[in-house]
Structures are given as structure tokens and as C-alpha cells.
Amino acid sequence: MEYITSRGFDLPTDPTQMETLDWYNMWGNRNFPYRELLVGDILYWFNTPAQRLVWKTEVIFVDRYPYTDKRAVIDRYNNSWGSEYADTRPDSGYFLGYKIKVIDQLDIPKPSGSRFDRLGWLRVDNDVANLWFNRNQIDDSNILDDIISSPDNSVADQLSELNQKMQNVSPERIDKLISTTIRKDTKIINALKRVADFRCQFPDCGQQIKKRGGGFYVEVAHIKPVAKGGQSVLGNLIVLCPNHHKEFDFGQLAIVEQTTDKLSGLLNDRHFEIKLTTT
């Protein structure tokens, strides 16, 4: 996703300085984009005194949490720019910190008719993209791999980290991330398939479909659908052949027990119990 963020002070003109500084927002409420901002997002920087966009950057780190001690947060993120902002922040609230890498230095004047809300953030939807950049297509190519900070960790550790981060992501972005991940077959999904030996985990199935070009085909399903709030977390992902995947999606499914390593219930009046292997 792409955003424009406004700063009420002159921004650095040196790209190295932009990249080394700690950038953050502190709010009394969980304001936009506290839940939405992700690693891999594009962030445009608006210099308010100059009334121009001056940087295009990519978010490479995100840290968010509720805080109760403003001074402790400021001391932790002390390499910041614009100390007056920190002085005006509430004593407790919600912290959103981020690091960026510079993609390009810009000189784009604020177009007539554009306005920021009082929080100084804009989501770059099609209207904003057309107004500011004279384009219509938005490139939101984030995948779940992008928000995993340690991709070499075990599958269980990766999913645990993913679960924690996705608790602060809006439902719309969760749906986008999940659908893109399943479609692109990312590292996490491939790891789950390898752990299951590319076989259907439904009892007495174990189907392993050979592909023409080599390897095997199998699918990863969400037990609780994404549309109903299901996440890519341990205990909610299962490796299935296409037939059982469709039966899970469209059949009469009743879950009796669901943990990180076990799933049991009824599927079209047939009892099943599955060990969800994750290591």
C-alpha cells in the first residue's frame, strides 16, 4: 500500500539522514494508520513549510504498541527529527515507529484540492494517485513474507511472529495479504507443504499429486475463513488436496477442538481428527 505523510517542519535534504533517523507518531487513540502500516509499504513525505512532496521511501521496519510512559518512548527513539512534535504528544497512548529506505528524492507541489486531515496522513487510493501523481493504478504487492523479520526461523516461529503483527492490521489488508500469499505461494506456505510432505493431512487421504514439471501439488487452507476473521496462524492452516479443500470450504463443517497442533470435528457428518504438524 502507499501513503502520504505530512510533517509540519522542514524535512532532511540528505537521503542518508532520512534513512538513519527514527520516525514515529504518538497518538492518544489508535489512529490511522496505526493498524495498517506494514513493511514494504511506500511512504511519500510532504514537507508542509515548502508545500511539496520531497521523498519517496519504502518502509523497512515497523514497531507499534500502546505506551504509558512518553518519556521512555522518546528516550528509546532518540534519533528523531522535529523535537517539538514529541513535546506535544500525549503522556500515554499508541506509538507507531518506522524506519525507511529512500527510493527517490521528489519535488512535487501540493495539487489544488488536496487536503490532509489533522493527523497528516493520506491513503493513496485511486483518486489521490490521480491527483498527486497523474496515475490510476495502485501497486499493493505486499505479501506475508514482507512482514516477517526473521524468514530463516522455524515455521512455528515465523507464524507466531506473523500472528502478533497481523493483530494490528485492518481486516481489508489481512484479506489482501492472505489472498496474495496463497496465490504467490510464499515461503511460509511452501514450508507448511514441505512439513506435510506435500500430502493431504485429512485422515486416510494423504494424496500427493505429481506435477508434470516435477514436484507435487497440494493446497493450504484456512480452517476459519479469512472472510470471517481467520488468520494465517498455527492451528488455522491445514494442508489439503483440492477435493478436501473444497469439502472444507463448502461442506457441513463443525469444529470440536482446535489447537496449534490438533484439529478435530465433523465434516459432512464424518468424524475426523488431524495432527497439524508444524515442526
C-alpha positions as a printed Julia matrix, in Angstrom:
279×3 Matrix{Float64}:
   0.0     0.0     0.0
   1.03    3.63   -0.46
   0.62    6.56    1.92
   1.46   10.26    2.04
   2.56   11.57    5.43
   2.77   15.26    6.23
   5.36   16.83    8.51
   4.93   20.35    9.89
   8.65   21.06    9.75
  11.38   21.06    7.11
  12.49   17.53    6.32
  16.13   16.5     5.79
  17.56   17.01    2.33
  20.12   14.22    2.68
  18.94   10.65    1.89
  21.32    9.05    4.39
  19.92   11.21    7.14
  16.37   10.27    6.19
  17.28    6.59    6.44
  19.12    6.76    9.75
  16.54    8.82   11.64
  13.83    7.32   13.89
  10.39    8.27   12.54
   7.26    7.88   14.6
   3.79    9.03   15.54
   2.28    9.07   19.01
  -1.48    9.34   19.42
  -3.97    9.19   22.26
  -6.08    6.79   20.16
  -5.3     4.04   17.66
  -5.49    6.42   14.75
  -4.94    5.57   11.09
  -2.51    4.11   10.04
  -1.57    2.55   13.4
  -3.1    -0.78   12.35
  -2.4    -0.56    8.63
   1.26    0.37    8.06
   3.43   -2.6     7.03
   6.97   -3.33    5.96
   7.11   -2.95    2.19
   4.62   -0.08    2.05
   5.54    3.02    0.04
   5.63    6.25    2.04
   5.68    9.7     0.41
   6.81   12.62    2.6
   5.12   16.01    2.41
   7.17   18.98    3.62
   4.5    21.35    4.94
   6.58   24.58    5.03
   7.51   24.06    1.37
   4.09   22.6     0.43
   5.78   19.87   -1.61
   6.37   16.13   -1.65
  10.11   15.72   -1.18
  10.76   11.97   -0.66
   9.53    8.61   -1.87
  10.57    5.86    0.54
   9.9     2.21    1.39
   9.06    1.12    4.93
  11.62   -1.44    6.13
  10.71   -1.68    9.83
   7.53   -1.1    11.85
   7.1    -1.01   15.62
   3.72   -0.37   17.26
   2.47   -0.72   20.77
   0.39    1.05   23.44
   2.57    3.13   25.76
   2.08    4.54   29.24
   5.35    6.48   29.6
   6.01    9.08   26.9
   9.49    9.84   28.16
  10.55    6.18   27.93
   9.42    6.05   24.31
  11.24    9.27   23.4
  14.41    8.04   25.13
  14.22    4.77   23.19
  13.75    6.53   19.85
  16.07    9.44   20.48
  17.47    9.8    16.96
  14.44   11.71   15.74
  13.77   14.89   13.77
  11.49   17.63   14.95
  11.66   17.52   18.77
   8.71   19.9    19.03
   6.44   17.09   17.87
   7.45   14.83   20.77
   6.85   17.63   23.26
   3.21   17.9    22.19
   2.44   14.17   22.37
   0.07   12.69   24.98
   1.6    11.13   28.08
   0.05    7.77   27.19
  -1.44    6.33   24.04
  -0.34    4.44   20.94
   3.1     4.53   19.37
   3.82    3.84   15.69
   7.51    3.82   14.76
   9.06    3.07   11.4
  12.36    3.05    9.53
  12.58    3.73    5.82
  14.9     3.44    2.86
  14.93    6.17    0.24
  13.72    5.32   -3.26
  13.75    8.78   -4.8
  14.01   12.47   -3.97
  10.95   14.37   -5.21
   9.81   17.88   -5.92
   6.04   17.64   -6.38
   3.89   20.62   -5.38
   0.7    20.05   -3.45
  -2.1    19.89   -6.03
  -5.08   22.18   -5.8
  -7.94   20.49   -3.99
  -5.83   18.11   -1.94
  -6.03   18.27    1.85
  -4.77   16.31    4.85
  -6.81   15.58    7.92
  -5.47   16.89   11.19
  -3.35   13.75   11.66
  -1.41   14.4     8.47
  -1.87   11.07    6.67
  -3.38   10.14    3.31
  -4.02    6.68    1.95
  -3.07    6.74   -1.73
  -6.26    5.43   -3.27
  -7.02    5.87   -6.97
  -8.3     9.43   -6.51
  -5.21   10.53   -4.58
  -2.9     8.76   -7.04
  -4.52   10.56   -9.93
  -4.49   13.95   -8.2
  -0.89   13.83   -6.94
   0.85   11.59   -9.49
  -1.45   11.63  -12.53
  -1.86    7.87  -12.43
  -4.69    5.48  -11.64
  -3.16    2.13  -10.78
  -2.06    1.35   -7.23
   0.67   -1.23   -6.7
  -0.05   -3.04   -3.43
   2.23   -6.05   -3.78
   2.85   -6.83   -0.11
   2.98  -10.5     0.75
   3.2   -12.14    4.16
   6.92  -12.75    3.68
   7.42   -8.97    3.67
   6.33   -8.57    7.29
   8.42  -11.46    8.66
  11.6   -10.02   10.16
  13.39  -13.4    10.52
  12.5   -15.54    7.47
  15.1   -18.19    8.42
  13.34  -19.04   11.69
  11.27  -22.2    12.04
   7.78  -22.29   10.57
   6.31  -22.16   14.06
   8.37  -19.07   14.98
   7.5   -17.35   11.71
   3.79  -17.93   12.16
   3.95  -16.8    15.78
   5.57  -13.53   14.69
   3.11  -13.18   11.85
   0.15  -13.69   14.15
   1.38  -10.98   16.53
   1.92   -8.45   13.74
  -1.35   -9.15   11.95
  -3.35   -8.43   15.1
  -2.74   -4.76   14.28
  -3.64   -4.93   10.59
  -7.03   -3.9     9.27
  -9.39   -6.66    8.02
  -9.16   -5.29    4.47
  -5.39   -5.6     4.41
  -5.49   -9.05    6.03
  -7.75  -10.23    3.23
  -5.39   -8.72    0.63
  -2.27  -10.17    2.25
  -3.73  -13.64    2.65
  -5.08  -13.84   -0.89
  -1.8   -12.59   -2.34
   0.2   -15.02   -0.24
  -1.85  -18.05   -1.18
  -1.72  -17.01   -4.82
   2.02  -16.37   -4.83
   2.93  -19.49   -2.81
   5.32  -17.73   -0.42
   7.94  -19.18    1.9
   5.56  -19.8     4.8
   3.05  -21.68    2.66
   5.81  -23.69    0.98
   7.3   -24.55    4.37
   3.97  -25.91    5.59
   3.66  -28.03    2.46
   7.17  -29.43    2.92
   6.47  -30.3     6.56
   3.39  -32.23    5.41
   5.48  -33.93    2.67
   3.13  -32.32    0.12
   0.39  -34.72    1.22
  -3.2   -34.03    2.22
  -3.46  -34.0     6.02
  -7.05  -35.22    6.1
  -7.28  -38.67    7.77
  -6.9   -41.66    5.44
  -6.21  -39.44    2.45
  -2.54  -38.49    2.19
  -2.95  -37.74   -1.5
   0.2   -36.46   -3.17
  -0.38  -35.08   -6.68
   2.59  -35.21   -9.04
   3.05  -32.21  -11.35
   4.17  -32.55  -14.96
   7.25  -30.41  -14.46
   8.31  -32.18  -11.29
   7.38  -31.79   -7.66
   3.95  -32.13   -6.09
   0.76  -30.1    -5.91
  -1.17  -29.57   -2.69
  -3.08  -26.63   -1.19
  -3.07  -24.76    2.12
  -6.49  -23.89    3.51
  -7.69  -21.67    6.33
  -9.9   -23.6     8.75
 -11.64  -20.4     9.8
 -12.06  -18.47    6.55
 -10.32  -15.12    6.08
 -13.71  -13.56    5.33
 -14.79  -14.47    8.88
 -11.6   -13.2    10.55
  -9.4   -16.27   10.1
  -5.67  -15.64   10.2
  -2.53  -17.39    8.99
  -1.72  -18.75   12.44
  -0.8   -22.11   13.85
  -3.94  -24.16   14.23
  -5.78  -22.34   11.45
  -3.78  -23.63    8.5
  -4.1   -27.11    7.07
  -2.56  -28.81    4.03
  -5.24  -30.41    1.87
  -5.72  -31.95   -1.55
  -8.07  -29.96   -3.83
 -11.03  -32.28   -3.1
 -10.8   -31.97    0.68
 -10.09  -28.25    0.38
 -13.4   -27.76   -1.45
 -15.18  -30.0     1.03
 -13.84  -27.86    3.9
 -14.97  -24.7     2.1
 -18.43  -25.82    1.02
 -19.32  -28.86    3.12
 -21.02  -29.06    6.51
 -18.08  -28.42    8.85
 -18.25  -28.39   12.66
 -15.02  -27.92   14.62
 -14.97  -29.68   18.01
 -11.37  -28.98   19.06
  -8.8   -26.65   17.52
  -5.32  -26.1    18.96
  -1.95  -25.26   17.43
  -1.24  -28.94   16.78
  -4.61  -30.69   16.66
  -7.91  -30.33   14.83
 -11.0   -32.47   15.29
 -14.64  -32.22   14.3
 -17.3   -33.32   11.85
 -17.19  -32.87    8.09
 -20.43  -33.83    6.34
 -21.34  -36.0     9.35
 -17.97  -37.83    9.34
 -15.77  -37.52   12.43
 -12.12  -36.59   11.82
  -9.04  -35.87   13.91
  -5.93  -34.33   12.38
  -2.47  -33.75   13.81
  -1.3   -30.4    12.46
   2.44  -30.94   12.09
   4.37  -27.66   12.34
   7.95  -28.67   13.11
